[in-house]
């Protein structure tokens, strides 16, 4: 009896692993992997469950990466069925994580089972699974990658199972992601009465001019494989309930999504310089706090990308496009290990009420992953 990806996906969904709670999801996955002969290593960091599993000792080592944690369900009463009941209705599997990304995890494990039934692969297979992708993402894939680097664990290529398909299964591969940087700007002035502005220092005009300068700056005109970088102001806050008071403080938050023409250090340096200039001649201070979420990266078209593209075309009959759109993912950490490409289910319902995936799509993804594994060892072993 071959492992059924649908049954495994249901078992995973029935564990309410809303980040950062594991709720037994890793136990379900570890049990399935041990039955396939994987050696499993749990890597908890600050209470977050992570798993690295490997079958085989020689190279090349092809890994699958993903996460078992899910976002909150929202209004559970608005769901067609219980968000953790994993019901199948009219050929569609419903449940939080069906798309993002317990369905893909189940598809990969089932694909491995099929490959092993035909014989031993000419190399190793591994899985890097975290329970901290949907949350702060600081105790998950990042520290696991650092652990693997420190212990000399060799991984040659990674398939990340994020729901990258847009309209149909396999219509695109994610070969890169833009970088992301968050920044908080605080302008401290001097509070006073609006009728006596000379006795105060209003921080609001300073902040407005500063934000206009930042917003008007053209970061670039685009990259051959990425759109132009963009800066977006996401909040402006003065917290002033009075009509006759000049406030002491004005704050704003912004996010920059950037292509490989920039890195986090250079952007933070530009923000710092611009903030310093805005504070000149002002009887107050302008301060900046910036946090880099991840730098941009690209996995250039290669034999590895070709293996995935060919697998998709073999199963679906259509070649995927190579995409760098969307937000960030754990690929930003994995790229320190080796090349990574993302391929998963159609993401239309991820994070939504009634998150769901057609059973046929999960089975189709299993077929694609089977082709990926077989094609990979033909190309690299």
C-alpha positions in Angstrom: 0.0 0.0 0.0 1.4 3.3 -1.1 1.2 6.3 1.2 -1.9 8.4 0.4 -1.1 12.2 0.2 -4.8 13.1 0.9 -4.9 11.0 4.1 -1.6 12.4 5.3 -2.7 16.0 4.5 -5.9 15.4 6.5 -3.9 14.0 9.4 -1.7 17.1 9.4 -4.7 19.6 9.0 -6.4 18.0 12.0 -3.5 19.2 14.2 -4.4 22.8 15.0 -0.8 24.1 14.7 -1.6 27.8 14.7 1.8 29.5 15.0 3.7 29.1 17.2 1.8 26.1 18.6 2.8 22.7 17.1 -0.2 20.7 18.4 1.3 17.4 17.3 1.8 18.2 13.6 5.5 17.4 13.7 4.7 14.1 15.4 2.4 13.1 12.5 5.1 14.1 9.9 7.9 12.4 11.8 5.9 9.2 12.1 5.3 9.1 8.3 9.0 9.8 7.6 10.3 7.1 10.0 8.2 4.6 8.2 10.0 5.5 5.0 13.4 5.0 6.6 14.3 8.6 7.4 16.5 9.5 10.4 14.7 12.4 12.1 16.2 15.1 14.2 14.0 17.5 16.2 15.6 21.0 16.5 13.6 23.0 19.0 14.6 26.7 19.3 12.9 28.8 22.1 10.0 26.4 22.2 9.5 26.2 18.4 9.4 22.7 16.9 11.6 22.2 13.9 12.5 19.0 12.1 15.4 17.9 9.9 15.1 14.4 8.4 17.4 12.6 6.0 17.3 9.3 4.2 20.7 8.3 2.8 24.3 9.3 3.5 25.8 10.1 0.1 25.3 13.0 -2.2 23.7 14.6 -3.9 21.2 15.5 -1.2 17.9 16.9 -2.4 15.8 18.5 0.3 12.3 19.6 0.6 11.5 22.6 2.9 8.3 23.8 4.3 6.3 24.6 7.5 3.6 22.9 9.5 2.5 26.1 11.3 -0.6 27.9 10.0 -2.2 31.3 10.4 -5.2 31.8 12.7 -8.6 30.7 11.3 -10.3 34.1 11.7 -14.1 33.7 12.1 -14.5 30.0 12.5 -18.3 30.3 12.1 -17.8 31.7 8.6 -16.1 28.5 7.5 -18.1 25.9 5.4 -16.7 23.2 7.7 -14.6 23.2 10.8 -11.2 24.7 9.9 -9.4 21.7 11.4 -11.8 18.9 10.5 -10.1 18.4 7.1 -13.4 17.5 5.3 -13.6 16.7 1.6 -16.6 18.3 0.0 -17.3 17.7 -3.7 -13.7 16.7 -4.3 -12.2 19.6 -2.4 -10.2 19.3 0.8 -11.0 22.1 3.3 -9.0 23.2 6.3 -6.4 25.7 7.5 -3.1 24.6 6.0 -4.6 22.7 3.1 -2.8 25.0 0.7 -0.2 26.7 2.9 1.3 24.2 3.2 0.3 20.9 4.7 -1.0 19.7 1.3 2.4 20.2 -0.3 4.2 18.5 2.6 1.9 15.5 2.2 2.4 15.5 -1.6 6.2 15.4 -1.2 6.2 12.6 1.4 3.9 10.5 -0.8 6.1 11.2 -3.8 9.1 10.0 -1.9 7.2 6.8 -1.0 6.5 6.2 -4.7 10.1 6.7 -5.7 11.4 4.4 -3.0 9.0 1.7 -4.2 11.0 1.7 -7.5 14.4 1.4 -5.9 17.0 3.4 -3.9 17.7 6.8 -5.3 21.3 7.6 -6.2 21.8 10.0 -3.4 20.0 11.3 -0.3 16.6 12.8 0.3 15.9 15.2 3.2 13.3 17.4 4.7 13.7 20.7 6.5 10.4 21.6 8.2 9.7 24.5 10.6 7.0 25.5 12.9 7.8 29.2 12.8 7.2 30.5 9.2 3.9 32.2 9.7 4.9 33.9 12.9 8.1 35.9 13.7 10.2 33.5 11.8 13.2 33.9 14.1 13.2 30.5 15.7 12.6 28.4 12.7 14.3 27.9 9.3 17.0 30.6 10.0 18.5 28.9 13.1 18.0 25.4 11.5 20.1 26.5 8.5 22.8 27.9 10.8 22.8 24.6 12.7 23.2 22.6 9.4 26.0 24.8 8.3 27.8 24.5 11.7 27.5 20.7 11.7 28.7 20.4 8.0 25.4 18.9 6.8 25.5 19.1 3.0 22.4 19.9 1.1 22.8 20.5 -2.7 19.4 21.8 -3.7 16.1 22.6 -2.1 12.5 22.5 -3.3 10.4 24.8 -1.1 6.7 23.9 -1.2 5.1 27.3 -0.8 1.8 27.7 -2.8 3.5 29.4 -5.8 1.0 28.4 -8.5 -1.2 31.3 -9.5 -4.2 30.1 -11.6 -3.4 26.5 -12.3 -1.1 23.9 -10.8 2.5 24.4 -11.8 1.9 27.6 -13.8 5.0 29.2 -12.3 8.2 28.5 -10.4 9.5 31.0 -7.9 13.2 31.4 -8.7 13.7 34.5 -6.6 12.2 36.8 -4.1 12.5 40.5 -3.4 14.1 41.7 -0.2 12.1 43.4 2.5 13.0 46.1 5.1 10.8 47.6 7.8 11.7 51.0 9.2 10.2 53.2 12.1 10.8 56.9 12.1 10.2 59.0 15.2 10.4 62.8 15.2 10.7 64.3 18.7 9.8 68.0 19.0 8.6 70.2 21.8 4.9 70.3 22.8 3.2 73.6 23.0 0.1 75.7 22.4 -0.9 76.2 18.7 -1.3 80.0 19.4 2.4 80.2 20.4 4.3 78.1 17.9 7.5 79.9 18.7 7.5 78.2 22.1 7.2 74.7 20.5 8.8 72.6 17.9 6.2 70.9 15.7 7.5 67.5 14.6 4.7 67.0 12.0 6.0 69.2 9.2 9.4 67.6 9.6 8.0 64.2 9.3 5.8 65.1 6.3 8.7 66.6 4.4 10.9 63.6 5.2 8.3 61.1 4.1 7.7 63.1 0.8 11.5 63.0 0.2 11.7 59.3 0.8 8.6 58.6 -1.3 9.7 60.7 -4.2 13.1 59.0 -4.4 13.4 56.6 -7.3 15.2 53.6 -6.0 15.7 52.0 -9.4 14.0 51.4 -12.8 13.8 47.6 -12.3 15.9 44.5 -12.6 16.0 42.1 -15.5 14.1 39.6 -13.4 12.4 41.8 -10.9 10.1 44.9 -10.9 11.3 48.2 -9.6 12.0 48.5 -5.9 9.3 50.4 -4.0 9.0 52.2 -0.7 5.5 52.4 0.9 4.6 54.4 4.0 2.3 52.1 6.1 1.5 54.2 9.1 1.6 57.8 10.3 0.8 58.4 14.0 0.7 61.5 16.1 -1.7 60.4 18.8 -3.0 64.0 19.4 -6.6 64.2 20.6 -6.5 68.0 21.2 -7.2 70.7 18.6 -5.1 73.4 20.3 -1.9 71.4 21.1 1.3 71.1 19.0 2.3 67.5 19.7 5.7 66.5 21.0 6.1 63.4 18.8 5.2 62.2 15.3 5.9 58.7 14.0 5.7 56.7 10.8 6.4 53.2 9.6 7.5 52.2 6.1 8.4 49.1 4.2 10.8 48.8 1.3 10.5 45.8 -1.2 13.7 45.7 -3.2 15.4 43.8 -6.0 19.0 42.6 -6.2 20.2 46.0 -7.2 20.2 46.9 -3.5 20.9 45.2 -0.2 19.6 45.9 3.3 22.8 47.7 4.5 22.9 50.2 1.7 19.2 51.0 2.0 19.5 51.5 5.8 22.5 53.8 5.2 20.4 55.8 2.7 17.5 56.1 5.2 19.8 57.1 8.0 21.4 59.8 5.9 18.0 61.2 4.7 16.7 61.2 8.3 19.8 63.1 9.5 19.4 65.7 6.8 15.7 66.2 7.7 16.7 67.0 11.3 19.1 69.7 10.5 17.9 73.1 11.8 15.1 71.5 13.8 14.9 72.0 17.5 14.3 68.3 18.1 15.5 64.9 16.9 14.8 62.5 14.1 15.5 58.9 14.8 15.4 55.7 12.8 15.0 52.1 13.6 15.3 49.6 10.7 15.0 45.9 10.5 16.0 43.8 7.5 13.7 40.9 7.0 15.7 39.5 4.1 17.8 40.4 1.1 16.7 39.8 -2.4 18.0 36.7 -4.2 17.8 34.9 -7.5 18.3 31.3 -8.4 19.4 31.7 -12.0 18.0 29.3 -14.7 20.1 26.2 -14.4 20.0 22.4 -14.6 18.1 22.4 -11.3 15.5 24.8 -12.5 15.2 22.7 -15.7 14.5 19.6 -13.7 11.5 21.3 -12.0 10.3 22.9 -15.2 10.4 19.6 -17.0 8.5 17.8 -14.2 5.8 20.3 -14.3 5.5 20.1 -18.1 5.5 16.3 -18.1 2.5 16.2 -15.7 0.5 19.2 -16.7 1.5 19.5 -20.4 2.4 23.2 -20.0 5.8 24.7 -19.2 5.9 27.0 -16.1 7.0 30.6 -16.2 9.9 31.6 -14.0 8.7 34.2 -11.4 10.1 36.4 -8.7 6.8 38.0 -7.7 5.1 38.0 -4.3 6.3 38.5 -0.7 9.1 36.9 1.2 9.5 33.3 2.2 11.9 31.0 4.1 13.9 30.8 0.9 15.7 33.9 2.2 17.3 31.7 4.8 17.7 28.5 2.7 19.7 30.3 0.0 22.6 30.4 2.4 22.8 26.6 2.1 22.3 26.1 -1.6 20.1 27.0 -4.6 16.4 27.0 -3.8 13.3 27.0 -6.1 9.7 27.2 -4.9 6.9 25.0 -6.3 3.6 24.3 -4.7 -0.2 24.3 -4.9 -2.4 27.1 -6.2 -2.4 29.8 -3.6 -5.8 31.5 -4.2 -7.3 30.5 -0.8 -4.2 30.6 1.5 -4.8 32.5 4.7 -8.5 32.9 3.7 -11.7 31.6 5.3 -12.5 28.2 3.7 -8.8 27.6 2.7 -9.0 24.6 0.4 -7.4 22.6 -2.3 -9.0 20.3 -4.8 -8.0 16.7 -4.1 -7.0 16.4 -7.7 -4.4 19.2 -7.3 -2.7 17.6 -4.3 -2.5 14.4 -6.3 -1.2 16.3 -9.3 1.4 17.9 -7.1 2.4 14.5 -5.9 2.9 13.4 -9.5 5.0 16.5 -10.2 7.2 15.9 -7.1 7.7 12.3 -8.1 9.0 13.5 -11.5 11.2 16.1 -9.7 12.9 13.5 -7.5 13.5 11.1 -10.3 14.7 13.8 -12.7 16.9 15.3 -10.1 19.0 12.1 -9.5 19.2 11.5 -13.2 20.7 14.9 -13.7 22.9 15.2 -10.7 23.9 11.7 -9.4 
